[in-house]
Amino acid sequence: MISLFVIITCFCACDAKTNVQPMTVQNTVNNRVIIPGANQLGLYLPFIRDKRVAMVVNHTSMIANTHIVDSLLALNIDIGTIFSPEHGFKGTAYNGEEVKDGLYKGNIPIRSLYGKSRIPSKADLSEIDVIIFDIQDVGARFYTFISTLHYIMEAAATYGQQVIILDRPNPNGHYIDGPVLEKGFESFVGMHHVPIVYGMTIGEYGQMINGEGWLKEKKRCSLLVIPVADYDHHTSYPLPIPPSPNLPNYRSVLLYPSMCLLEGTVINEGRGTNKQFQVYGHPIMSKRNFSYTPISMTSSKYPKHEGKECGGIDLTFLSPDEIFSWGQINLQYVIETYATVGDKGEKPYFMENGWFNKLAGTKKLMSQIKNGLSEKEIRKSWQDDIEKFKAIRSKYLLYP
């Protein structure tokens, strides 16, 4: 039997003494009021009272205008450790930058899970009773927060802690698309055999990790999910806080599942600009009407083609509503730039380190693009695997 306890109850007002008001986000499509799990204090305070708590959080872990750590400290919750994912507790570290340990308010240790180790140790959890996971995800397989969740659950299953996921909406939760990751392509940017876009909130995803036996030795942790109130998978959800340094707005978040494939190629995907994942280009494309010059900056050090003028495409004219309505990955960004640039530059189009295949989760996509298959033909090739994944996914959904 799966060790899983899920609260389906919607909003429950917190104790008036907490003085913490729920942050609400108005849905842009149907004007519903979305209430994330973290904001529903009354649902999870009973499970952490008189317990030693570890927090897996970053800058998105907010209740109204207050960080959840501060909210819980004000309620005299005993927080023993903070675990920080990629980009760090403050969400300011650039992509791939090692995140160091630190202290919060001088006495709470911040343990990096994107540094020397990516999984909590026995010593880290020796005095911990329960682990709260509250991080905003964006719903793409290669966005590393679901990998961090996996390792948190694995450590908890090994050392005997309960995990509480405070669920948040998935801004790309309205569709499922992309090749399913194949055996042999597992990495920190793809640990599970799921499509690039899997259409689940992080709470639902945690249930799937547990229920499908994906943890080491098929262990299962004690898992509690606090769901989002008044949310479904067709909900448009502009994130109230940018989830990482190079996803600065809703448009970039919606384009990310498509644009991130360019990370494994010679094409610059907007890093080194203020339009990250909203423009793309290459010096060979200099005859285009749009051009830009990537520069090293705090959010993105050493971008591709740094200091060189890149001609390319500006996607900032696209409205988020239009991108949302596509309901699928756009492969044309890779197909068209391969046709234009190919291996004409100083370096091959596809990076020699195999990064494109890691992001795609297969070597088939690269081969299909090289062989000139159309987007329709490529998309058809992964439909059978997607249907099999949907059958698995359906067992763990919390929302319509």
N, C-alpha and C positions, 0 to 999 in steps of 0.2 A: 504493500500500500504506500502511495506517495506521501511523504511527510510534508504536507502542504496545507496551509490554513489561509484562506482568502476571505477578506471582509468585503462584501459587496455593498454594504450600507453606503448611502450617499453622505451628504454633508451632515456633520454633527457639530453643533456650536461648542466652542471650547469654553472652559471655566472663565467666568468674568474676571477672575483674579489674574489671568494670564496677560490680559491687555494686549493680546495678539489678534489682529483682525485678519480674516482670510483675504488674500489677494485674488481678485477675480479678473479674468481675461474675457472680453466679449468676442465671441466667434463672429468672423466677418461674413459668414454665409447665412446663418439663420438666427443671429443675435442671441444665441444661448450664452449663458454664463458658465465658463469652464472653471472648475475649482480643483487644482492639483492635490495629490495626496498629502503633500507636506502641510498644506494649509488646514487640513482637517485634524487638528491636534487631538480632539476628543476621541478619535478612533484609535490612536496609537499610544497616547500617554499611559494608559493602563498597562501596556506591555513593557514599558521601560522605567516605570517608577521603582525606586529602590534597587536598580540594577546598574551595573557598570557598562557604559555604552561606548562603542566605537562608531565614528561617523565617516562614511565614504562620501565626500562632498567636494564641491568647488564653488566658483563664484555664482553659479546658477541656482544654488540651493537656498532660495530666498522664500520667506513668508512675508508678503507685502514688501515693506522696505527694510526688513531685518533679516540678517542671515540666520538660517535655522539653528546654527550652533549657538548664537547669541540668544535666540528665543528659548532654547532648551536650558541654557545656563541660567536664564532669568527665572526658570521654573524649578531650579535646583536639581536638574537632572545631572547625574554624575557622568561626565564625559571624560573618558580615560585617554582616548587616542583619536586623532583625525588622520584618515588615509586620503591622499590626494592622487588623482589620475594624471593622464597626459595633460600638459599645459599648466598643471599645478593647482594649488588651492585657490589662487587668485585668478587663474585662467589667463595668464599673461605670457607664459613660456611659448616660444615659437615651435613650429612643427618639428618633431624629432629631438627637441632639446631635452637633455637629461634634467629631471626635476630633483632637487635636493631636499633632504629632510629639513625641518624647521621647528619653530615653536609658535603657538597661538596664545596671545596675551601673557606670554612669559612663562607659562607653566603647562600647557597642553601640547604634547608632542605631535608634530605633523610628520607622518611617515609617508615617504614617497613610494608610490607604486608605478612610477615611470622613471626609475633610476637603476640602481644596482640590482634590485629585485622587483618583480611585478606581482608577487603573491605574498600575503602576510605570513610571517613565521609563527611558530609555536610560541616564541617569546612575546611577539607582538600581541597575541591574543590570550596570554596566560591569565590575565585578570579581567578579561572581557566576558560579559554575559550575552550581549546582544549587539548586532551590527546593523546600523541604519544606512541604507544606500539611497541617496537622493541627488541624482545628477540628471540634467536635461540631455537626452539623446536626440539624434536627428534621423535615425531609422535607416542608415546605410551600413552594410556589413563591415566595411573597412574603417568606420569611425570607432575608435578603440575602446569606448566606454563599455560596450557589451563584453569585450574581452576582460576588462577589469572586473566586471560583475561576475564573470565565470570564475575567476581566480578567488574572488571574495567568497563565493558560494563553496568553492572547493576547500578553502581553508576552514570555513565554518563547519562543513561536513566532517572534516578531519579532526578538528579540535573541540567540537561540541557547542558552537554558538548558534543562536537563531539569527536569521537575516530578515530584516524588515525593509522591503522596497516601497518607498513613497513614490507612487507612480506619477508620471507626467505625460502629457499628450505627445504623440509622435507627429511632427510636422509633415513627414513623408509616409504617414501611416495609411494612406488611402489607396495604395496600389502595391502590387507585388510584381517584380520584374528583374531581369538579368539572369545570367547563368548561375546555376547552383554550384557552390564550391565543391570541387572534386577532391578525392583522397590524394594526398601527396602535396597539396597546395595550402595546408594549414599553416597559419602564422598569427602574429598578434593583430594583423589587419584582416584576419579571417580565420576564426577558430572552428566554426561550425558549418555543416553542410546545408547552407541556406542560400537563397538568391541574394544578389546585391541589395535589392530593396525587398524587405521581408514583411512589411505591413503589420507590425506589432509594436505596442508600447514596450518599454523596458521591463515593466512588471509582467506582462504576458510572456516576454522573451525569457525572463528568469524562470517562470513556470515551465517553459519548454525545455530549458537546460536541465532542470530537475527531473521532469517527467520522462524525458527521452533517455535519461542515463548518460548524459554527455560529460559529467564530471569524472575525474580520475577514478578508476576502479568501479565505475557506475554508482558512486556514492550519491546520496541525496541529503540535502541540508534541510533543517527546519525552516520553512519559508512562509512569510506573511506578506501579502501585498495589500497596500492601502490604495484603492483605485481612485481614479479621477472622477469627479462628479459631473454629470451631464455632458459626457463626451462619447462620440462614436467615431468609427474609422473613416467617415466622410467629412469630418470636421476640419475646417481650415484653421490653423493655429499659428498666427504670427508670434514668434518667440519674444517674450518681454525683455530678455537679456541675450545678447549674442553668445552662442554656446562655446566658441573658441576664437582665437585671434583672427583667423582667416575666414570666418563665416560672419561677416559684420551685419548682415540684414536678412530679412525673410527671403528675398530673391536668391541670395547666395546659398541659403539652406536648401531651397527647392531645386536649384541647379546642381548642387553638390554631387548627388548620385551619378549624374551624367558626366559632369566636368572632371571628377576625380580620376577617371580613367586616363586623362591626359597627363597625370602625374607620372605615369610609367612610360611616357614618351618624351621626345625632345621639345615638345610644345610647351611654352609658358602658359600657365592656367590662371594668370592674374596675380600670382604671388609677387610681392615687390611693388604692388600698386595699392590704391585704396578701393579697387574694384575686384577683390579676390573672388575667384570662381564666378566671375561675371564678364570677364574678357579673356580672350586667348590669342596667342600670336607667336610669331617666329621671325627672325631677321629676313629669311627668304621670302616671307609674305609681305615685304615692305611696299609693294605697289598697291596694297589695299588702301581704301579711303581713310581707315582708322589706324592709328599707330600709337605706341606708348613705349616707354623705356623703364623696365623694371630696375628698382634700386633696393639695396639692402636696408631693411628697417627692423624695428624691434619685433614686430609680429612675424616677420619672414626674412631671416638672414640668408644671404647667398642664393637668391632666386635664380632660376635658369635664365640665361642671357642677360645677366646683370650688366647694366650700363650700356646695353645695345638697343638700338631702336628696333622694335618689333612691329611689323604690320599685322593686322589681324581683324578680329571680330569683336564688336562691343555688344553685349547682350543686355545692357542696362535699359534698353527701350522696352524689354519684355515686362509686362506687369506680373506680379506674383499670382494673380487670379488666372492669368493665361497659362502660366507654367503648371500651376496646380491642376488645371483642367486636362493637361496631357495624359496624366495617369500612367506614365511610362518613362523609361530612360530614353534619352535622345542620343542615339549612336552616331548621328551625322557629324558631331564635333570631331570624333576620331576618324571616321571614314573620309570626310572631306579634307582634313589636314594631312592624312596619310597620302591621299591622292595628289595634294599640292606639294607637300614637302618631301614625303618619302625618305629616301636615304641620300638626298641631294646635299645636305648640310655637312658640317664637320663631323657629326656623330650620327649613327644610325637612328632612324625614327623611334624604334622601340629600344628602350634602355637595355644595355647588355647585362645588367644585374638581375634581370628577370622580374623587375618590379611590376611591370604591366600584368604579367601572368598571376602574380600574387594578388593584385587588386581584382583582377577578373575572376580569380579562383579556378582558372583553367588555362590551358595553352590553345584551346580550340578557337577562342575569339581572335587572338592574334593571327592565327592561320586563316581564318575566315576573312579578316580585313585585308590581309596580304593577297588573298586570292580573288578579291574584288566582289565578294558576295554583297548583296543588297541588305539594307536594314531589315526588310521583311523576311528575307531568307535566314538571316542570322537569328532573328527573334523566334522564328518557327522552330529552330533547332533546340531551343531550351524549354519549350512549352511542356513537354512530357514531364521533365524534372520539376517544373513549377507546380504542375497538378499534383504530383506526389507530395511536394512540400506543403501545399495547401491542406491536404488531408491531415498532415501532422499538426500544422498550425491551428486548425479548427478546434483541436482538443483543449487549447489553452487560452482562447479568447475570452476577455472580460467585457468587451464592448461590442455592440451590434456592428 
